Amino acid sequence: MNAATLKGAGRTLLVPLWCRARCALLYPGLGVGEDDALLLRRLRADFSQALRADCALYALRELFIRRAAEGYLALRPGAAVIDLGCGLDTLARRLPGSGARIYADLPEVIELRRELLPPGPGEAYVSADLSGGAGELPAAEGGAFIMMGGLLGHLAPARRDALLASLAAAYPGCGVAFDGVSGAAFALAGRGMGLASPLPGARRLLRGGAFSRLEAPAALPEEFRLVPAAERLKLAALLRCGALRLYRGEFARI
């Protein structure tokens, strides 16, 4: 399968895909990347940008979002899971619960996803430019948990804030988890990572009115004991200083 036709933001799916697959090789006990390793064998693409990425960062993102989603679904097992900017991610398939699984991304990404990961029972694929808001996404009457791994950093601030407001209006009170980097981290390395903007701190996001609650992890997930000490210390420091931002919470009831 040739992924060379992906352009612009669509190409960004190659980095997390490669990094998660690499984690399956380096740190098999983390439980991250086995599906991605299988997908890589079917893809022809330029992964040179991924070679410069920190694979453990993508494992941390997945484990954080997974735990946030599992906590939400334990209380609302019939809620839908909505993966925005899904790329070729398969996390939603591995979560508990009986609700629908909805995947949204750019049209060329969804086309590739349909070829590599055909939708199964209860799954829906949505071709959408999410920088235009949540208008193309389906309703979720039984509640929803919304995953936005890596998405917000690829939107300009005005479009990011508009998307968050649109999601809060479409999914009031629903759960959410997402990530990004601080302004300082963006200035140092953000453009090299293909990002368009930093992610504001929790207080700024709460003042924007889209969220009723936001929480950030205080420590690395338990599974990271399997990662070398130097890598653990680096990631823990990025979390403590706020350079790396991971949030879980709920949308406001607008």
Backbone as JSON, one array per atom type, in Angstrom:
{
  "sequence": "MNAATLKGAGRTLLVPLWCRARCALLYPGLGVGEDDALLLRRLRADFSQALRADCALYALRELFIRRAAEGYLALRPGAAVIDLGCGLDTLARRLPGSGARIYADLPEVIELRRELLPPGPGEAYVSADLSGGAGELPAAEGGAFIMMGGLLGHLAPARRDALLASLAAAYPGCGVAFDGVSGAAFALAGRGMGLASPLPGARRLLRGGAFSRLEAPAALPEEFRLVPAAERLKLAALLRCGALRLYRGEFARI",
  "N": [[0.85, -1.19, 0.0], [0.63, 2.18, -0.89], [1.53, 5.11, 0.69], [2.47, 7.48, -0.14], [1.04, 9.45, -1.41], [-0.16, 11.02, 0.46], [-0.55, 14.29, 1.75], [0.51, 17.44, 3.19], [-1.15, 18.06, 6.24], [-2.09, 15.48, 6.39], [0.13, 13.82, 6.12], [1.22, 13.78, 8.6], [0.35, 11.62, 10.07], [2.12, 9.57, 9.73], [4.31, 9.79, 11.45], [3.47, 9.33, 14.29], [2.51, 6.73, 13.85], [4.8, 5.22, 13.04], [6.38, 5.63, 15.32], [4.88, 4.48, 17.42], [4.9, 1.82, 16.53], [7.61, 1.33, 16.71], [7.92, 1.45, 19.45], [6.65, -0.89, 20.18], [8.58, -2.7, 19.54], [10.82, -1.85, 21.03], [9.88, -1.58, 23.68], [8.1, -3.84, 24.56], [6.46, -4.55, 26.73], [4.89, -2.35, 27.29], [2.51, -2.43, 25.91], [1.85, -1.04, 23.62], [1.54, -0.29, 20.19], [1.53, -2.75, 18.72], [-0.44, -3.31, 16.73], [0.22, -1.26, 14.99], [2.78, -1.96, 14.12], [2.18, -4.13, 12.49], [0.73, -2.83, 10.49], [2.69, -1.2, 9.33], [4.16, -2.93, 7.76], [2.68, -3.09, 5.52], [2.77, -0.72, 4.25], [4.09, 1.69, 2.0], [6.14, 4.31, 2.36], [7.65, 7.49, 3.17], [9.47, 7.6, 5.93], [11.31, 9.24, 7.09], [11.14, 11.6, 8.62], [10.07, 10.61, 10.97], [12.18, 9.25, 12.08], [13.57, 11.05, 13.57], [12.05, 11.54, 15.75], [10.88, 11.27, 19.18], [10.14, 8.29, 20.33], [9.02, 7.36, 22.73], [7.44, 9.44, 23.64], [5.11, 9.25, 22.14], [4.13, 6.83, 22.97], [3.55, 7.51, 25.6], [1.5, 9.4, 25.2], [-0.51, 7.71, 24.08], [-0.99, 5.87, 26.19], [-1.88, 7.58, 28.21], [-4.26, 8.69, 27.08], [-5.66, 6.31, 26.7], [-6.09, 5.42, 29.37], [-7.64, 7.53, 30.36], [-9.91, 7.3, 28.73], [-10.78, 4.69, 29.39], [-11.48, 5.06, 32.07], [-13.67, 6.8, 31.81], [-15.43, 5.23, 30.26], [-15.9, 3.13, 31.95], [-17.81, 4.09, 33.65], [-19.77, 4.83, 31.87], [-20.58, 2.7, 29.87], [-21.96, 2.47, 27.45], [-21.34, 4.65, 25.94], [-20.31, 6.47, 23.02], [-17.16, 6.33, 21.3], [-15.1, 8.75, 20.03], [-12.74, 9.43, 17.71], [-10.78, 11.93, 16.85], [-8.94, 13.3, 14.19], [-7.82, 10.87, 13.53], [-5.99, 9.36, 12.0], [-4.2, 6.42, 11.44], [-4.76, 5.15, 13.74], [-5.57, 2.66, 16.19], [-6.58, 2.55, 18.73], [-9.2, 3.03, 19.73], [-10.58, 0.74, 19.01], [-9.7, -1.08, 20.82], [-10.69, -0.46, 23.27], [-12.87, -0.85, 26.15], [-16.49, -1.32, 26.4], [-19.7, -0.72, 24.79], [-20.5, 1.12, 22.94], [-20.73, 3.1, 19.86], [-17.98, 3.44, 17.55], [-16.3, 6.08, 16.27], [-14.52, 7.56, 13.7], [-12.64, 10.26, 12.58], [-11.16, 12.24, 10.07], [-9.02, 13.89, 7.65], [-10.13, 13.76, 4.19], [-8.34, 12.26, 2.45], [-6.91, 10.8, 4.28], [-8.86, 9.24, 5.53], [-9.64, 7.75, 3.32], [-7.32, 6.18, 2.9], [-7.33, 4.85, 5.34], [-9.68, 3.33, 5.15], [-8.88, 1.45, 3.27], [-6.77, 0.11, 4.55], [-7.68, -0.45, 7.13], [-10.5, -1.56, 7.22], [-13.8, -0.51, 8.13], [-15.36, -1.98, 10.98], [-18.11, -3.76, 12.6], [-20.32, -1.46, 14.09], [-18.64, 0.68, 13.7], [-17.84, 3.88, 12.33], [-16.69, 5.9, 9.67], [-15.61, 9.17, 9.09], [-15.15, 11.64, 6.78], [-13.61, 14.64, 7.13], [-12.72, 18.05, 7.43], [-11.44, 19.08, 10.18], [-10.66, 21.53, 11.07], [-12.63, 23.21, 10.44], [-14.59, 22.94, 12.34], [-17.05, 21.04, 14.27], [-19.22, 20.3, 12.76], [-19.65, 18.26, 10.86], [-19.69, 15.92, 12.23], [-21.32, 13.06, 13.73], [-24.21, 12.96, 15.95], [-24.24, 12.0, 19.44], [-26.16, 10.37, 21.29], [-26.1, 8.8, 23.6], [-23.99, 9.75, 25.09], [-20.41, 10.45, 24.94], [-16.93, 9.8, 24.47], [-14.22, 11.73, 23.64], [-11.36, 11.62, 21.74], [-8.36, 13.29, 21.05], [-5.68, 12.96, 20.05], [-2.77, 14.58, 19.44], [-4.01, 16.31, 17.63], [-4.78, 19.09, 18.11], [-2.49, 20.65, 18.1], [-1.93, 20.97, 15.45], [-3.54, 22.9, 14.48], [-4.22, 26.33, 13.83], [-4.36, 28.89, 16.38], [-6.92, 30.31, 16.46], [-8.6, 28.62, 14.97], [-8.35, 26.3, 16.44], [-9.56, 27.07, 18.91], [-12.12, 27.59, 17.96], [-12.9, 25.05, 17.11], [-12.94, 23.65, 19.56], [-14.99, 25.03, 20.92], [-17.09, 24.38, 19.23], [-17.2, 21.6, 19.55], [-17.89, 21.43, 22.26], [-20.46, 22.47, 22.14], [-21.69, 20.53, 20.56], [-21.3, 18.17, 21.97], [-22.08, 18.31, 24.82], [-20.94, 18.07, 28.17], [-19.58, 15.71, 27.7], [-16.82, 13.34, 27.79], [-13.25, 13.93, 27.39], [-9.95, 13.78, 26.01], [-6.69, 14.99, 25.37], [-3.67, 16.38, 23.89], [-0.61, 18.37, 23.81], [1.95, 20.88, 23.33], [3.8, 23.26, 25.33], [4.14, 26.89, 25.04], [6.88, 27.59, 25.19], [8.15, 25.14, 24.58], [7.17, 24.8, 22.03], [8.38, 26.95, 20.7], [11.01, 26.1, 20.73], [11.05, 23.57, 19.44], [8.69, 23.04, 18.11], [7.93, 23.67, 15.39], [9.64, 22.09, 13.98], [8.53, 19.69, 14.58], [6.34, 19.7, 13.04], [4.19, 21.14, 13.96], [1.56, 23.61, 14.33], [0.84, 25.37, 16.33], [1.21, 26.18, 19.86], [-0.16, 24.59, 22.83], [-2.43, 26.05, 25.03], [-2.23, 26.65, 28.64], [-4.02, 24.92, 31.32], [-5.67, 26.72, 32.79], [-6.1, 28.85, 31.02], [-7.46, 27.49, 28.98], [-9.75, 26.67, 30.35], [-10.89, 29.15, 30.92], [-11.73, 29.8, 28.41], [-14.19, 28.63, 28.11], [-15.03, 26.23, 26.93], [-14.67, 23.94, 28.39], [-15.66, 22.17, 31.35], [-14.15, 20.94, 33.19], [-10.73, 20.14, 33.68], [-7.9, 18.04, 33.87], [-4.51, 17.21, 34.62], [-1.92, 14.75, 34.27], [-0.05, 13.7, 37.13], [2.13, 12.09, 37.25], [4.18, 9.66, 35.51], [2.68, 6.94, 33.67], [2.19, 3.72, 35.22], [3.22, 1.65, 33.62], [5.54, 2.65, 32.53], [7.72, 1.96, 33.97], [9.12, 0.07, 32.64], [10.61, 1.37, 30.79], [13.81, 2.74, 29.95], [15.73, 4.36, 32.55], [16.78, 6.95, 32.05], [15.16, 7.9, 29.98], [12.67, 7.89, 31.26], [13.1, 9.83, 33.28], [13.48, 12.12, 31.73], [10.97, 12.43, 30.43], [9.29, 12.67, 32.67], [10.25, 15.07, 33.69], [9.51, 16.83, 31.63], [6.74, 16.72, 31.89], [6.41, 17.76, 34.51], [7.37, 20.41, 34.31], [5.6, 21.42, 32.54], [6.08, 21.57, 29.82], [5.35, 19.5, 28.15], [2.05, 18.77, 27.55], [-0.73, 17.15, 28.78], [-4.1, 16.48, 28.88], [-7.15, 15.59, 30.49], [-10.7, 15.52, 30.78], [-13.9, 17.14, 30.86], [-16.31, 18.38, 28.54], [-17.94, 21.54, 28.67], [-21.36, 22.2, 29.58], [-22.89, 23.73, 27.38]],
  "CA": [[0.0, 0.0, 0.0], [1.47, 3.36, -1.03], [1.04, 6.28, 1.42], [3.22, 8.64, -0.61], [0.13, 10.47, -1.91], [-0.6, 11.89, 1.55], [0.06, 15.61, 1.69], [0.21, 18.38, 4.27], [-1.46, 17.53, 7.56], [-2.3, 14.05, 6.29], [1.39, 13.12, 6.28], [1.62, 13.72, 10.01], [-0.01, 10.33, 10.67], [3.23, 8.63, 9.59], [5.23, 9.87, 12.6], [3.01, 8.53, 15.42], [2.4, 5.32, 13.45], [6.13, 4.63, 13.11], [6.88, 5.67, 16.7], [4.2, 3.45, 18.21], [5.41, 0.53, 16.1], [8.96, 1.23, 17.27], [7.75, 1.16, 20.88], [6.31, -2.31, 20.31], [9.85, -3.42, 19.44], [11.73, -1.47, 22.11], [9.27, -1.74, 25.01], [6.89, -4.65, 24.32], [5.61, -4.6, 27.91], [4.0, -1.18, 27.38], [1.23, -2.71, 25.27], [1.63, 0.0, 22.62], [2.16, -0.38, 18.88], [1.52, -4.03, 18.01], [-1.23, -3.13, 15.51], [0.95, -0.35, 14.1], [3.87, -2.71, 13.52], [1.6, -4.91, 11.4], [0.37, -1.91, 9.41], [3.89, -0.7, 8.66], [4.6, -3.9, 6.77], [1.83, -2.97, 4.34], [2.84, 0.65, 3.77], [5.28, 2.27, 1.38], [6.09, 5.73, 2.7], [8.89, 8.11, 3.64], [9.41, 7.74, 7.38], [12.54, 9.9, 7.53], [10.84, 12.54, 9.7], [9.82, 9.85, 12.19], [13.45, 8.8, 12.65], [14.06, 12.08, 14.5], [11.06, 11.72, 16.82], [11.05, 10.54, 20.43], [9.07, 7.3, 20.29], [8.37, 7.21, 24.04], [6.41, 10.49, 23.76], [3.87, 8.77, 21.53], [3.61, 5.81, 23.88], [2.96, 8.22, 26.74], [0.21, 9.94, 24.75], [-1.51, 6.65, 23.94], [-1.33, 5.32, 27.5], [-2.67, 8.58, 28.92], [-5.6, 8.73, 26.49], [-6.3, 5.03, 26.98], [-6.56, 5.39, 30.75], [-8.74, 8.49, 30.49], [-11.08, 6.71, 28.07], [-11.24, 3.55, 30.18], [-12.15, 5.58, 33.25], [-14.97, 7.33, 31.39], [-16.29, 4.15, 29.78], [-16.28, 2.29, 33.09], [-19.03, 4.69, 34.2], [-20.75, 4.98, 30.78], [-20.13, 1.7, 28.89], [-22.64, 2.6, 26.17], [-20.95, 5.89, 25.26], [-19.51, 6.38, 21.8], [-15.78, 6.82, 21.32], [-14.89, 9.54, 18.81], [-11.31, 9.67, 17.52], [-10.63, 13.05, 15.92], [-7.57, 13.27, 13.69], [-7.54, 9.48, 13.91], [-4.92, 8.72, 11.27], [-4.36, 4.96, 11.38], [-4.78, 4.7, 15.13], [-6.54, 1.6, 16.47], [-6.85, 2.51, 20.16], [-10.64, 2.95, 20.01], [-11.02, -0.64, 18.84], [-9.23, -1.89, 21.94], [-11.3, 0.03, 24.5], [-14.08, -1.55, 26.56], [-17.74, -0.6, 26.16], [-20.54, -1.21, 23.7], [-20.94, 2.22, 22.09], [-20.17, 3.23, 18.51], [-16.63, 3.95, 17.37], [-16.38, 7.04, 15.17], [-13.18, 8.02, 13.35], [-12.73, 11.41, 11.67], [-9.89, 12.82, 9.63], [-9.08, 14.45, 6.31], [-10.62, 12.76, 3.24], [-7.32, 11.34, 1.94], [-6.54, 9.91, 5.37], [-9.95, 8.28, 5.68], [-9.56, 6.83, 2.18], [-6.26, 5.22, 3.21], [-7.78, 4.05, 6.48], [-10.66, 2.35, 4.67], [-8.16, 0.39, 2.58], [-5.92, -0.64, 5.48], [-8.44, -0.82, 8.32], [-11.93, -1.44, 6.88], [-14.63, -0.36, 9.34], [-16.04, -3.16, 11.45], [-19.44, -3.51, 13.17], [-20.39, -0.36, 15.04], [-17.66, 1.72, 13.39], [-18.18, 4.83, 11.26], [-15.59, 6.74, 9.23], [-16.11, 10.48, 8.69], [-14.2, 12.52, 6.11], [-13.92, 15.99, 7.6], [-11.65, 19.0, 7.78], [-11.85, 19.47, 11.54], [-10.38, 22.94, 11.32], [-13.88, 23.93, 10.2], [-15.54, 22.7, 13.42], [-17.58, 19.69, 14.48], [-20.51, 20.2, 12.1], [-19.81, 17.04, 10.07], [-19.66, 14.75, 13.11], [-22.66, 12.62, 14.13], [-24.6, 13.14, 17.34], [-24.01, 10.85, 20.31], [-27.23, 10.51, 22.28], [-25.76, 8.12, 24.85], [-22.71, 10.24, 25.6], [-19.26, 10.17, 24.09], [-15.58, 10.16, 24.89], [-13.57, 12.27, 22.45], [-9.9, 11.56, 21.75], [-7.74, 14.21, 20.09], [-4.24, 12.79, 20.18], [-1.96, 15.32, 18.49], [-4.77, 17.11, 16.67], [-4.91, 20.53, 18.34], [-1.24, 21.32, 17.76], [-1.86, 21.2, 14.0], [-4.49, 23.95, 14.13], [-3.92, 27.69, 14.28], [-5.11, 29.15, 17.63], [-8.32, 30.67, 16.26], [-9.31, 27.43, 14.52], [-8.39, 25.39, 17.6], [-10.58, 27.53, 19.85], [-13.43, 27.42, 17.33], [-13.23, 23.62, 17.15], [-13.29, 23.29, 20.94], [-16.33, 25.57, 21.2], [-18.04, 23.6, 18.44], [-17.32, 20.29, 20.19], [-18.64, 21.6, 23.51], [-21.87, 22.65, 21.78], [-22.21, 19.29, 19.99], [-21.18, 17.06, 22.93], [-22.01, 18.91, 26.17], [-20.74, 17.15, 29.28], [-18.9, 14.48, 27.3], [-15.43, 13.24, 28.18], [-12.28, 14.32, 26.37], [-8.53, 13.73, 26.34], [-5.91, 15.55, 24.28], [-2.3, 16.73, 24.28], [0.07, 19.42, 23.06], [3.18, 21.36, 23.96], [3.73, 24.64, 25.81], [4.7, 27.9, 24.15], [8.35, 27.49, 25.19], [8.52, 23.93, 23.84], [6.85, 25.06, 20.62], [9.41, 27.83, 20.17], [12.25, 25.34, 20.59], [11.01, 22.41, 18.56], [7.35, 22.79, 17.57], [7.82, 23.69, 13.93], [10.34, 20.9, 13.53], [7.62, 18.55, 14.77], [5.22, 19.89, 12.14], [3.06, 21.75, 14.67], [1.16, 24.96, 13.93], [0.63, 26.24, 17.48], [1.3, 25.53, 21.16], [-1.42, 24.38, 23.55], [-2.46, 26.87, 26.24], [-2.36, 25.97, 29.91], [-5.38, 24.54, 31.7], [-6.46, 27.88, 33.21], [-6.5, 29.57, 29.81], [-8.47, 26.69, 28.3], [-10.99, 26.74, 31.13], [-11.47, 30.49, 30.72], [-12.35, 29.85, 27.08], [-15.59, 28.23, 28.24], [-15.38, 24.97, 26.28], [-14.51, 22.83, 29.32], [-16.08, 22.34, 32.74], [-13.11, 20.36, 34.04], [-9.52, 19.64, 33.03], [-6.9, 17.52, 34.78], [-3.26, 16.79, 34.0], [-1.3, 13.69, 35.08], [1.02, 14.12, 38.03], [3.26, 11.17, 37.14], [4.14, 8.77, 34.36], [1.92, 5.71, 33.91], [2.9, 2.61, 35.84], [3.91, 0.84, 32.62], [6.81, 3.26, 32.13], [8.84, 1.36, 34.7], [9.82, -0.77, 31.67], [11.39, 2.26, 29.93], [15.07, 3.09, 30.6], [15.63, 5.44, 33.55], [17.06, 8.26, 31.46], [13.96, 8.31, 29.24], [11.64, 8.19, 32.25], [13.41, 11.1, 33.93], [13.25, 13.21, 30.77], [9.54, 12.62, 30.25], [8.74, 13.18, 33.92], [10.61, 16.49, 33.78], [8.67, 17.57, 30.67], [5.41, 16.84, 32.5], [6.44, 18.63, 35.69], [7.55, 21.82, 33.93], [4.49, 21.82, 31.68], [6.44, 21.63, 28.4], [4.46, 18.51, 27.55], [0.74, 18.96, 28.17], [-1.72, 16.1, 28.61], [-5.3, 16.86, 29.62], [-8.4, 14.85, 30.42], [-11.74, 16.29, 31.45], [-15.25, 17.12, 30.28], [-16.78, 19.6, 27.91], [-18.97, 22.28, 29.39], [-22.74, 22.08, 29.08], [-23.2, 25.06, 26.82]],
  "C": [[0.89, 1.24, 0.0], [0.83, 4.54, -0.32], [1.72, 7.55, 0.96], [2.31, 9.75, -1.11], [-0.39, 11.38, -0.8], [0.17, 13.2, 1.5], [-0.28, 16.41, 2.94], [-0.03, 17.69, 5.59], [-1.66, 16.02, 7.52], [-1.02, 13.26, 6.51], [1.79, 12.98, 7.73], [1.25, 12.39, 10.66], [1.16, 9.35, 10.62], [4.14, 8.63, 10.81], [4.7, 9.07, 13.79], [2.88, 7.05, 15.08], [3.75, 4.62, 13.59], [6.62, 4.57, 14.55], [6.19, 4.65, 17.58], [4.69, 2.06, 17.83], [6.81, 0.29, 16.66], [8.9, 0.89, 18.76], [7.41, -0.3, 21.1], [7.57, -3.16, 20.28], [10.74, -3.14, 20.65], [11.19, -1.8, 23.49], [7.99, -2.57, 24.88], [5.94, -4.7, 25.52], [4.68, -3.43, 28.06], [2.62, -1.47, 26.8], [0.85, -1.67, 24.23], [2.28, -0.44, 21.3], [2.12, -1.7, 18.16], [0.73, -3.93, 16.7], [-0.48, -2.28, 14.5], [2.11, -1.06, 13.41], [3.37, -3.55, 12.35], [1.25, -4.02, 10.21], [1.59, -1.44, 8.63], [4.37, -1.64, 7.56], [3.81, -3.77, 5.47], [1.93, -1.59, 3.7], [4.16, 0.93, 3.08], [5.2, 3.77, 1.6], [7.46, 6.2, 3.13], [8.75, 8.37, 5.14], [10.62, 8.49, 7.93], [12.28, 10.9, 8.66], [10.64, 11.81, 11.01], [11.12, 9.41, 12.85], [14.0, 9.79, 13.66], [13.15, 12.25, 15.71], [11.4, 10.86, 18.03], [9.88, 9.56, 20.55], [8.32, 7.21, 21.61], [7.3, 8.28, 24.26], [5.07, 9.99, 23.23], [3.27, 7.62, 22.33], [2.95, 6.46, 25.08], [1.6, 8.8, 26.37], [-0.85, 8.85, 24.7], [-1.94, 6.11, 25.3], [-2.19, 6.29, 28.3], [-4.1, 8.62, 28.39], [-6.35, 7.43, 26.78], [-6.87, 5.0, 28.4], [-7.72, 6.35, 30.97], [-10.02, 7.91, 29.89], [-11.64, 5.54, 28.88], [-11.98, 4.0, 31.43], [-13.54, 6.09, 32.92], [-15.93, 6.21, 31.02], [-16.68, 3.19, 30.9], [-17.58, 2.78, 33.71], [-20.14, 4.76, 33.16], [-20.39, 4.0, 29.66], [-20.8, 1.81, 27.53], [-22.26, 3.86, 25.4], [-20.16, 5.6, 23.99], [-18.08, 6.83, 22.1], [-15.53, 7.49, 19.98], [-13.42, 9.91, 18.74], [-11.14, 10.73, 16.44], [-9.16, 13.18, 15.5], [-7.01, 11.87, 13.87], [-6.33, 8.89, 13.21], [-5.19, 7.24, 11.09], [-4.34, 4.36, 12.77], [-5.87, 3.65, 15.35], [-6.93, 1.54, 17.95], [-8.34, 2.32, 20.45], [-11.16, 1.53, 19.89], [-10.7, -1.5, 20.06], [-9.8, -1.43, 23.28], [-12.54, -0.78, 24.86], [-15.33, -0.73, 26.21], [-18.43, -1.08, 24.9], [-20.95, -0.12, 22.72], [-20.24, 2.23, 20.74], [-18.73, 3.73, 18.58], [-16.64, 4.81, 16.11], [-14.98, 7.61, 14.94], [-13.31, 9.14, 12.33], [-11.35, 11.93, 11.33], [-10.09, 13.37, 8.23], [-9.49, 13.37, 5.3], [-9.56, 11.78, 2.75], [-6.85, 10.36, 3.01], [-7.61, 8.83, 5.56], [-9.96, 7.28, 4.52], [-8.5, 5.75, 2.42], [-6.67, 4.3, 4.35], [-8.77, 2.98, 6.03], [-9.97, 1.17, 3.98], [-7.42, -0.5, 3.57], [-6.68, -1.2, 6.67], [-9.93, -0.68, 8.02], [-12.78, -1.36, 8.14], [-15.35, -1.66, 9.69], [-17.42, -2.81, 11.99], [-19.38, -2.38, 14.21], [-19.41, 0.77, 14.79], [-18.14, 2.59, 12.23], [-16.96, 5.69, 10.96], [-16.17, 8.04, 8.67], [-14.98, 11.27, 8.05], [-14.54, 13.96, 6.47], [-12.65, 16.79, 7.79], [-12.04, 19.6, 9.13], [-11.48, 20.9, 11.89], [-11.61, 23.8, 11.08], [-14.93, 23.7, 11.27], [-16.09, 21.29, 13.4], [-18.86, 19.43, 13.7], [-20.73, 18.92, 11.33], [-19.85, 15.78, 10.92], [-21.07, 14.36, 13.53], [-22.94, 12.92, 15.59], [-24.32, 11.86, 18.12], [-24.98, 10.95, 21.47], [-26.87, 9.89, 23.63], [-24.48, 8.58, 25.48], [-21.56, 9.84, 24.71], [-17.97, 10.51, 24.83], [-14.82, 10.53, 23.63], [-12.06, 12.28, 22.65], [-9.35, 12.49, 20.68], [-6.23, 14.13, 20.23], [-3.49, 13.52, 19.08], [-2.69, 16.3, 17.61], [-4.61, 18.61, 16.88], [-3.63, 21.28, 17.97], [-1.09, 21.6, 16.28], [-2.85, 22.26, 13.54], [-3.98, 25.31, 14.61], [-4.8, 28.01, 15.49], [-6.59, 29.47, 17.42], [-9.14, 29.46, 15.84], [-9.4, 26.39, 15.63], [-9.5, 25.79, 18.55], [-11.98, 27.36, 19.27], [-13.85, 25.96, 17.34], [-13.65, 23.2, 18.54], [-14.68, 23.81, 21.31], [-17.4, 24.77, 20.47], [-18.26, 22.22, 19.06], [-18.12, 20.38, 21.49], [-20.13, 21.76, 23.22], [-22.48, 21.34, 21.28], [-22.24, 18.15, 21.0], [-21.07, 17.59, 24.36], [-21.87, 17.84, 27.25], [-19.99, 15.89, 28.94], [-17.42, 14.53, 27.68], [-14.49, 13.56, 27.03], [-10.87, 14.1, 26.9], [-7.74, 14.21, 25.12], [-4.53, 15.95, 24.79], [-1.77, 17.86, 23.42], [1.34, 19.8, 23.77], [3.0, 22.82, 24.38], [4.32, 25.59, 24.78], [6.21, 27.81, 24.06], [8.81, 26.28, 24.39], [8.24, 24.11, 22.35], [7.93, 25.93, 19.97], [10.71, 27.08, 19.9], [12.17, 24.28, 19.5], [9.7, 22.21, 17.84], [7.28, 22.74, 16.07], [8.57, 22.5, 13.33], [9.5, 19.65, 13.67], [6.4, 18.67, 13.86], [4.01, 20.52, 12.78], [2.8, 23.17, 14.18], [1.04, 25.91, 15.11], [0.86, 25.47, 18.77], [-0.09, 25.37, 21.77], [-1.4, 25.24, 24.81], [-2.52, 26.02, 27.51], [-3.81, 25.74, 30.28], [-6.24, 25.75, 32.08], [-6.96, 28.67, 32.01], [-7.59, 28.81, 29.07], [-9.8, 26.73, 29.04], [-11.67, 28.1, 30.98], [-12.16, 30.6, 29.37], [-13.78, 29.36, 27.07], [-15.96, 26.9, 27.63], [-15.38, 23.8, 27.26], [-15.1, 23.18, 30.69], [-15.02, 21.83, 33.7], [-11.96, 19.9, 33.19], [-8.54, 19.17, 34.1], [-5.68, 17.11, 33.98], [-2.63, 15.71, 34.87], [-0.17, 14.24, 35.93], [2.27, 13.26, 37.87], [3.1, 10.33, 35.89], [3.28, 7.54, 34.68], [2.81, 4.61, 34.48], [3.73, 1.81, 34.84], [5.29, 1.38, 32.26], [7.99, 2.8, 32.99], [9.68, 0.49, 33.78], [10.71, 0.04, 30.74], [12.69, 2.61, 30.65], [14.95, 4.34, 31.47], [15.83, 6.81, 32.95], [15.84, 8.79, 30.71], [12.84, 8.67, 30.19], [11.87, 9.55, 32.9], [13.14, 12.28, 33.01], [11.76, 13.48, 30.62], [8.88, 13.16, 31.51], [9.05, 14.66, 34.09], [9.77, 17.34, 32.84], [7.25, 17.75, 31.21], [5.41, 17.84, 33.65], [6.55, 20.09, 35.31], [6.45, 22.31, 33.0], [4.85, 21.96, 30.21], [5.6, 20.67, 27.59], [3.13, 18.56, 28.28], [-0.22, 17.86, 27.76], [-2.91, 16.45, 29.47], [-6.42, 15.85, 29.42], [-9.45, 15.65, 31.16], [-13.09, 16.12, 30.78], [-15.54, 18.45, 29.61], [-17.86, 20.25, 28.76], [-20.33, 21.99, 28.79], [-23.2, 23.45, 28.63], [-24.65, 25.12, 26.38]]
}
